[in-house]
Amino acid sequence: MYFHEAETLERKELEKLQVKRLKKTVERAADSPYYSEVFKKNNLSPSSISCVDDIRKFPFTTKDDLRSQYPYGLLTKPLDEFVRLHASSGTTGTPTAVFYTQKDLDTWADLMARSMYAIGIRRSDVFQNMSGYGLFTGGLGIHYGAERLGCLTIPAGAGNTKRQIKLIRDFNVTALHIIPSFALYFAGKVREEGFEPAEMPWKTALIGAEPHTEHTRRKIEELMHIKAYNSYGLSEMNGPGVAFECTEQNGMHVWEDAFIAEIVNPETGEPVEDGEVGELVMTTITREGMPIIRYRTKDLTRFLPGECKCGRTSRRIDRILGRADDMLIIKGVNIYPMQIEKIIMGVPEVAQNYVIELIKEGFIDQIRVKVEVKDEFFVEDMRALQGLQKKLSSLLRDEILVTPRIELVQHNSIPKSEGKAQRVIDLRDVED
């Protein structure tokens, strides 16, 4: 039932292991130019740690810190001991780079295999990775995890829907990795090619790489006739395989033998109570070549109370509810895009796609939401469409406390992306 014994460790034993590994991590990190200075400045060392909560003695590491140390400032070993590099695109400034030793890659593959095992994937499955490869960690990270598990693994990559469908049918693919927004698009493409999703061989989908709501997950399951499982990862912590749902679909288990997770108030940096939403802060405790301590992810979530029925003892986090840095402020109200998605995807008449546009009305910022409507509801009866428009406007006003402009559009009229969906477009300068 379990891939690794650490999944069911008693809490005291797990925390004892975390303390041991955290001490070793601090010892390793002191060999990097960056953390060497941080530790000296703050009088920190492995002896500063006697319990897991002592991690709070250490300062946060931020994205700006990683950028300032680009390319080699966080490395603990000579460059010839590293075998892999992943990096952000850096199109808007200095990129961030993450380096891996062979041991780091082996650990990552094990964590990813554990994650896939937790959602029921076994070596008998045929796995198709529909994620981009290259510098993006999702492709190779999940690929090596599937191979470690023993699956026949197809590195299909992103895009080319006709080829994806052919591979799935020809090789009886039973498990997929697919981005949520592309999954919604892909289900329609399968039908366009003359196949019914219910007749496809797939059973299980890993979805992640972009935040999505429970309504979106359920819509994917309904359209594709598949069980879809949420996952969480970020390049700074290896990539995918940091936290994963199990078959209960009730929160994502953080693999706490490899990471220490905290949730803090984004403004104060202080811990929040269990169940309260805050910013996720992560620390690696098994990575040897480039350990990162108390990394502020900017991702908003909460610890879920109670134990999971699956028997795993690691703490669970809720799905990512948004990002601390993608908050919109409209008419003085703080709004997160995921609030809007939650409402839209819960309305039966809505199809798979939408986009949030930030516009100006005179000198006032406003939100315009373009929403695709299913073909059977996009009729010439203006009263019906106006009724749907008012319904969406009212539901969103109750959720976000601002009345947005709603524009109903035909199904498949909003441009699709085969990568991460661009859900928010700022047109305020464009329309000036």
C-alpha positions as CSV (number, residue, x, y, z in Angstrom):
1,M,0.0,0.0,0.0
2,Y,3.0,2.3,0.6
3,F,6.1,3.0,-1.4
4,H,8.4,4.0,1.4
5,E,8.3,3.3,5.2
6,A,8.7,7.1,5.9
7,E,5.1,7.6,4.8
8,T,3.7,6.1,8.0
9,L,6.3,7.2,10.6
10,E,4.9,8.2,14.0
11,R,5.0,11.9,14.4
12,K,7.7,11.9,17.0
13,E,9.9,9.7,14.9
14,L,9.3,11.8,11.8
15,E,10.2,15.0,13.7
16,K,13.3,13.3,15.1
17,L,14.3,12.4,11.5
18,Q,13.6,16.0,10.4
19,V,15.9,17.5,13.1
20,K,18.7,15.1,12.2
21,R,18.4,16.0,8.5
22,L,18.0,19.7,9.1
23,K,21.2,19.8,11.1
24,K,23.0,18.0,8.3
25,T,21.4,20.5,5.8
26,V,22.7,23.5,7.7
27,E,26.1,21.9,7.9
28,R,26.1,21.4,4.1
29,A,24.6,24.9,3.4
30,A,27.5,26.5,5.3
31,D,29.8,25.4,2.5
32,S,28.0,27.7,0.0
33,P,29.1,31.3,-0.3
34,Y,25.6,32.6,0.3
35,Y,24.6,30.7,3.4
36,S,28.1,30.9,4.9
37,E,27.6,34.7,5.1
38,V,24.0,34.4,6.3
39,F,25.0,32.0,9.1
40,K,28.0,34.1,10.2
41,K,25.9,37.3,10.3
42,N,23.1,35.6,12.4
43,N,25.4,33.4,14.5
44,L,23.7,30.2,13.3
45,S,25.1,26.7,13.0
46,P,23.8,23.1,13.3
47,S,24.0,23.4,17.1
48,S,21.3,26.1,16.8
49,I,18.8,23.3,16.2
50,S,17.3,21.1,18.9
51,C,13.7,20.8,17.6
52,V,11.9,21.4,14.3
53,D,10.5,24.8,15.5
54,D,14.1,26.0,15.8
55,I,14.0,26.4,12.0
56,R,12.4,29.8,12.7
57,K,15.7,31.1,14.0
58,F,16.9,31.1,10.4
59,P,16.1,34.0,8.0
60,F,13.9,33.4,5.0
61,T,15.4,32.8,1.6
62,T,13.6,34.7,-1.3
63,K,13.5,34.6,-5.0
64,D,15.5,37.8,-5.0
65,D,18.2,36.0,-2.9
66,L,18.4,33.3,-5.5
67,R,18.7,35.8,-8.3
68,S,21.4,37.7,-6.4
69,Q,23.4,34.5,-6.1
70,Y,23.1,33.5,-9.8
71,P,24.7,31.4,-11.0
72,Y,26.8,29.6,-8.4
73,G,26.4,31.3,-5.0
74,L,24.2,28.6,-3.4
75,L,26.4,25.6,-4.4
76,T,28.0,23.5,-1.7
77,K,30.2,21.4,-4.0
78,P,32.6,21.9,-6.9
79,L,30.8,22.3,-10.2
80,D,32.1,19.0,-11.6
81,E,30.1,17.1,-9.0
82,F,26.8,18.3,-10.5
83,V,25.1,16.5,-13.3
84,R,21.9,18.5,-14.0
85,L,20.8,22.1,-14.2
86,H,17.2,23.5,-14.4
87,A,16.5,27.2,-14.7
88,S,13.7,29.8,-15.0
89,S,13.5,31.5,-18.3
90,G,14.7,34.8,-16.9
91,T,12.9,36.8,-19.7
92,T,12.1,39.6,-17.3
93,G,15.4,39.8,-15.5
94,T,18.1,37.6,-13.9
95,P,16.9,34.0,-14.0
96,T,17.2,31.5,-11.1
97,A,19.1,28.2,-11.5
98,V,18.9,25.0,-9.6
99,F,21.7,22.4,-9.7
100,Y,21.5,18.7,-8.9
101,T,24.1,16.1,-8.0
102,Q,23.4,12.5,-9.1
103,K,22.2,11.7,-5.5
104,D,19.8,14.7,-5.7
105,L,18.4,13.3,-8.9
106,D,18.0,9.8,-7.4
107,T,16.2,11.2,-4.3
108,W,13.9,13.3,-6.6
109,A,13.0,10.3,-8.7
110,D,12.2,8.3,-5.6
111,L,9.9,11.0,-4.2
112,M,8.2,11.3,-7.6
113,A,7.7,7.5,-7.8
114,R,6.3,7.6,-4.2
115,S,3.9,10.3,-5.3
116,M,2.6,8.3,-8.3
117,Y,2.3,5.2,-6.2
118,A,0.1,7.1,-3.7
119,I,-2.5,7.8,-6.4
120,G,-2.6,4.2,-7.5
121,I,-0.1,4.1,-10.4
122,R,1.8,0.8,-10.6
123,R,4.6,-0.6,-12.8
124,S,1.9,-2.3,-15.0
125,D,0.6,1.2,-16.1
126,V,1.6,2.8,-19.4
127,F,2.4,6.5,-18.6
128,Q,2.3,9.4,-21.0
129,N,4.0,12.6,-20.0
130,M,2.3,15.4,-21.8
131,S,4.5,18.1,-20.1
132,G,7.2,20.2,-21.7
133,Y,10.7,19.0,-21.3
134,G,13.9,21.1,-21.2
135,L,14.6,23.6,-18.5
136,F,11.1,23.2,-17.0
137,T,11.3,20.7,-14.1
138,G,7.9,19.1,-14.7
139,G,8.9,17.1,-17.8
140,L,12.1,15.3,-16.6
141,G,11.1,15.2,-12.9
142,I,7.9,13.2,-13.6
143,H,9.5,11.2,-16.4
144,Y,12.3,9.8,-14.1
145,G,9.8,9.2,-11.4
146,A,7.6,7.1,-13.7
147,E,10.6,5.1,-14.8
148,R,11.7,4.6,-11.2
149,L,8.3,3.2,-10.5
150,G,8.7,0.8,-13.4
151,C,6.1,2.2,-15.8
152,L,6.5,2.1,-19.5
153,T,7.0,5.8,-20.0
154,I,6.2,7.8,-23.2
155,P,7.9,11.2,-23.3
156,A,5.3,12.8,-25.5
157,G,6.0,16.4,-24.4
158,A,3.6,19.3,-24.7
159,G,1.3,20.1,-27.7
160,N,0.5,18.2,-30.9
161,T,-2.9,16.9,-29.8
162,K,-3.3,14.5,-32.7
163,R,-0.1,12.8,-32.0
164,Q,-1.0,12.6,-28.2
165,I,-4.3,10.9,-29.0
166,K,-2.7,8.4,-31.4
167,L,0.0,7.5,-28.8
168,I,-2.7,7.0,-26.1
169,R,-4.8,4.8,-28.3
170,D,-1.9,2.8,-29.9
171,F,-0.1,2.0,-26.7
172,N,-3.2,1.8,-24.3
173,V,-2.0,4.6,-22.1
174,T,-3.5,4.3,-18.6
175,A,-2.0,7.3,-16.8
176,L,-1.2,10.8,-17.9
177,H,0.5,13.9,-16.7
178,I,-1.3,17.0,-18.1
179,I,-1.7,20.6,-17.2
180,P,-5.3,21.4,-16.0
181,S,-6.1,24.1,-18.6
182,F,-4.8,21.8,-21.4
183,A,-6.8,18.9,-20.0
184,L,-10.0,20.9,-20.5
185,Y,-9.0,21.7,-24.0
186,F,-7.7,18.2,-24.8
187,A,-11.1,16.6,-23.9
188,G,-12.8,18.6,-26.7
189,K,-10.0,17.7,-29.2
190,V,-10.5,14.0,-28.5
191,R,-14.1,14.4,-29.5
192,E,-13.2,16.4,-32.6
193,E,-11.1,13.5,-33.7
194,G,-14.1,11.2,-33.5
195,F,-13.4,9.5,-30.2
196,E,-15.3,9.5,-26.9
197,P,-13.2,10.1,-23.8
198,A,-15.1,7.4,-22.0
199,E,-13.8,4.9,-24.5
200,M,-10.1,6.0,-24.1
201,P,-7.8,3.6,-22.1
202,W,-6.8,6.2,-19.5
203,K,-7.7,5.8,-15.9
204,T,-5.5,8.3,-13.9
205,A,-4.2,11.8,-14.5
206,L,-1.7,13.8,-12.6
207,I,-2.6,17.5,-12.8
208,G,-0.5,20.4,-11.6
209,A,1.9,23.1,-12.7
210,E,-0.8,25.8,-12.4
211,P,-3.3,26.6,-9.6
212,H,-6.8,25.3,-10.2
213,T,-10.0,24.9,-8.2
214,E,-11.9,21.8,-7.1
215,H,-14.6,22.7,-9.7
216,T,-11.9,22.6,-12.4
217,R,-10.7,19.2,-11.2
218,R,-14.3,17.8,-11.2
219,K,-14.9,19.3,-14.7
220,I,-11.7,17.5,-16.0
221,E,-12.9,14.2,-14.4
222,E,-16.3,14.7,-16.0
223,L,-15.1,15.6,-19.5
224,M,-12.3,13.1,-19.7
225,H,-13.9,10.3,-17.7
226,I,-10.7,10.0,-15.6
227,K,-9.6,10.3,-12.0
228,A,-7.5,13.5,-11.7
229,Y,-5.1,14.0,-8.8
230,N,-3.6,17.3,-7.6
231,S,0.1,17.7,-7.1
232,Y,2.5,20.4,-5.9
233,G,6.1,21.2,-6.7
234,L,8.4,24.0,-7.5
235,S,11.9,24.2,-9.0
236,E,13.5,25.6,-5.9
237,M,12.5,22.4,-4.0
238,N,13.5,20.0,-7.0
239,G,10.4,20.3,-9.0
240,P,7.3,18.1,-8.9
241,G,7.0,15.6,-6.0
242,V,7.0,18.0,-3.1
243,A,3.4,17.2,-2.1
244,F,0.8,14.9,-3.7
245,E,-2.7,13.8,-3.2
246,C,-3.4,10.1,-2.4
247,T,-6.4,8.2,-3.6
248,E,-8.6,9.9,-1.0
249,Q,-8.3,13.2,-2.9
250,N,-8.4,15.1,0.3
251,G,-5.3,17.4,0.4
252,M,-1.7,16.9,-0.7
253,H,0.7,15.0,1.6
254,V,4.0,16.9,2.1
255,W,6.9,14.4,2.0
256,E,8.2,15.6,5.4
257,D,11.1,13.3,5.4
258,A,12.5,15.4,2.5
259,F,11.1,18.8,3.3
260,I,10.0,21.0,6.2
261,A,6.9,23.0,5.5
262,E,5.7,26.1,7.3
263,I,2.8,28.4,6.6
264,V,3.3,32.0,7.6
265,N,1.4,35.3,7.5
266,P,2.6,36.9,4.2
267,E,2.8,40.3,5.8
268,T,4.5,39.5,9.1
269,G,6.3,36.2,8.4
270,E,4.9,34.8,11.6
271,P,3.3,31.3,11.7
272,V,-0.4,31.0,11.3
273,E,-2.8,28.6,13.0
274,D,-3.5,25.3,11.4
275,G,-6.4,25.7,9.0
276,E,-5.6,29.4,8.4
277,V,-4.5,30.4,4.9
278,G,-1.0,31.8,4.6
279,E,2.2,31.6,2.5
280,L,3.9,28.3,2.2
281,V,7.6,28.3,3.2
282,M,9.7,25.3,2.3
283,T,13.1,23.9,3.3
284,T,15.0,21.0,1.7
285,I,16.4,18.5,4.1
286,T,17.8,15.8,1.8
287,R,19.3,17.8,-1.1
288,E,23.1,17.8,-0.9
289,G,24.3,20.0,-3.8
290,M,22.1,23.1,-3.4
291,P,20.1,23.1,-0.1
292,I,17.6,25.9,0.3
293,I,16.4,27.0,3.8
294,R,13.0,28.6,4.5
295,Y,12.2,29.5,0.9
296,R,9.2,31.8,0.6
297,T,7.2,30.2,-2.2
298,K,4.6,33.0,-2.5
299,D,2.0,30.2,-2.8
300,L,-1.1,30.5,-0.6
301,T,-2.5,27.4,1.1
302,R,-3.2,26.0,4.6
303,F,-2.5,22.9,6.6
304,L,-5.5,20.6,6.7
305,P,-6.4,19.4,10.2
306,G,-6.8,15.8,11.1
307,E,-5.4,12.5,9.8
308,C,-5.9,11.1,6.3
309,K,-7.9,7.9,5.9
310,C,-5.1,6.5,3.7
311,G,-2.9,6.0,6.9
312,R,0.0,8.3,5.8
313,T,1.1,10.4,8.7
314,S,2.6,13.4,6.9
315,R,0.8,16.7,7.1
316,R,-1.5,17.7,4.2
317,I,-1.8,21.0,2.5
318,D,-4.8,22.3,0.7
319,R,-4.7,23.0,-3.0
320,I,-2.8,26.2,-3.9
321,L,-5.4,28.9,-3.4
322,G,-3.4,31.6,-5.3
323,R,-0.2,33.5,-4.9
324,A,0.8,36.2,-2.5
325,D,2.1,38.2,-5.5
326,D,-0.8,37.7,-7.9
327,M,-3.3,39.5,-5.8
328,L,-5.4,42.1,-7.6
329,I,-6.5,45.3,-5.9
330,I,-9.7,46.6,-7.5
331,K,-11.5,49.5,-5.9
332,G,-9.6,48.9,-2.7
333,V,-10.6,45.2,-2.5
334,N,-8.0,42.4,-2.5
335,I,-9.0,39.8,-5.1
336,Y,-7.3,36.5,-6.1
337,P,-7.9,35.0,-9.6
338,M,-8.7,31.7,-8.0
339,Q,-11.7,33.2,-6.3
340,I,-13.1,34.0,-9.7
341,E,-12.3,30.6,-11.2
342,K,-14.0,28.9,-8.3
343,I,-17.3,30.6,-9.0
344,I,-17.2,30.4,-12.8
345,M,-16.3,26.7,-13.0
346,G,-19.2,25.9,-10.7
347,V,-21.8,27.2,-13.1
348,P,-23.2,24.4,-15.4
349,E,-23.6,26.6,-18.5
350,V,-19.9,27.6,-18.5
351,A,-17.6,25.7,-20.9
352,Q,-13.9,25.1,-20.3
353,N,-12.2,28.5,-20.8
354,Y,-12.3,32.0,-19.4
355,V,-10.0,35.1,-19.1
356,I,-9.8,37.9,-16.6
357,E,-9.1,41.3,-18.1
358,L,-8.0,44.3,-16.1
359,I,-9.4,47.5,-17.7
360,K,-10.0,51.2,-17.0
361,E,-13.4,52.8,-16.9
362,G,-12.5,56.4,-16.9
363,F,-9.9,56.6,-14.1
364,I,-11.2,53.6,-12.2
365,D,-9.8,50.1,-12.4
366,Q,-12.3,47.4,-13.3
367,I,-12.4,43.7,-14.0
368,R,-13.9,42.2,-17.2
369,V,-14.4,38.5,-17.3
370,K,-14.8,36.8,-20.6
371,V,-16.5,33.5,-20.2
372,E,-17.0,30.7,-22.8
373,V,-20.5,29.3,-22.8
374,K,-21.4,25.7,-23.8
375,D,-22.9,25.5,-27.3
376,E,-26.3,24.3,-26.1
377,F,-26.6,27.5,-24.0
378,F,-25.2,30.0,-26.4
379,V,-28.6,30.6,-28.1
380,E,-30.2,33.5,-29.8
381,D,-32.5,34.0,-26.9
382,M,-31.1,37.2,-25.5
383,R,-33.1,37.0,-22.3
384,A,-31.4,33.6,-21.5
385,L,-27.9,35.0,-22.1
386,Q,-28.7,38.2,-20.1
387,G,-30.0,36.0,-17.3
388,L,-26.7,34.0,-17.3
389,Q,-24.7,37.2,-17.4
390,K,-26.6,38.6,-14.4
391,K,-26.2,35.3,-12.5
392,L,-22.4,35.2,-13.0
393,S,-22.1,38.9,-12.1
394,S,-24.1,38.4,-8.9
395,L,-22.2,35.2,-7.8
396,L,-18.9,36.9,-8.4
397,R,-20.0,40.1,-6.5
398,D,-20.9,38.0,-3.5
399,E,-17.5,36.3,-3.6
400,I,-15.1,39.2,-4.4
401,L,-17.2,42.2,-3.2
402,V,-16.8,43.9,-6.6
403,T,-19.2,43.8,-9.5
404,P,-17.2,42.7,-12.6
405,R,-18.2,43.2,-16.2
406,I,-19.2,39.8,-17.7
407,E,-18.8,39.1,-21.4
408,L,-20.2,35.8,-22.6
409,V,-18.5,34.4,-25.7
410,Q,-18.9,31.3,-27.8
411,H,-17.2,28.0,-26.9
412,N,-13.6,27.8,-28.2
413,S,-13.5,31.5,-29.1
414,I,-10.8,32.4,-26.4
415,P,-7.3,31.5,-27.7
416,K,-6.1,28.2,-26.1
417,S,-2.6,27.6,-24.8
418,E,-0.9,24.2,-24.8
419,G,1.2,25.3,-21.9
420,K,0.1,27.1,-18.7
421,A,-3.0,29.1,-19.3
422,Q,-2.8,32.9,-19.1
423,R,-5.8,33.7,-17.0
424,V,-5.2,37.4,-16.3
425,I,-4.4,40.0,-18.9
426,D,-3.7,43.6,-17.9
427,L,-5.2,46.0,-20.5
428,R,-5.1,49.1,-18.4
429,D,-2.2,50.7,-20.2
430,V,-3.3,49.4,-23.6
431,E,-6.7,51.0,-23.3
432,D,-5.5,54.4,-22.0
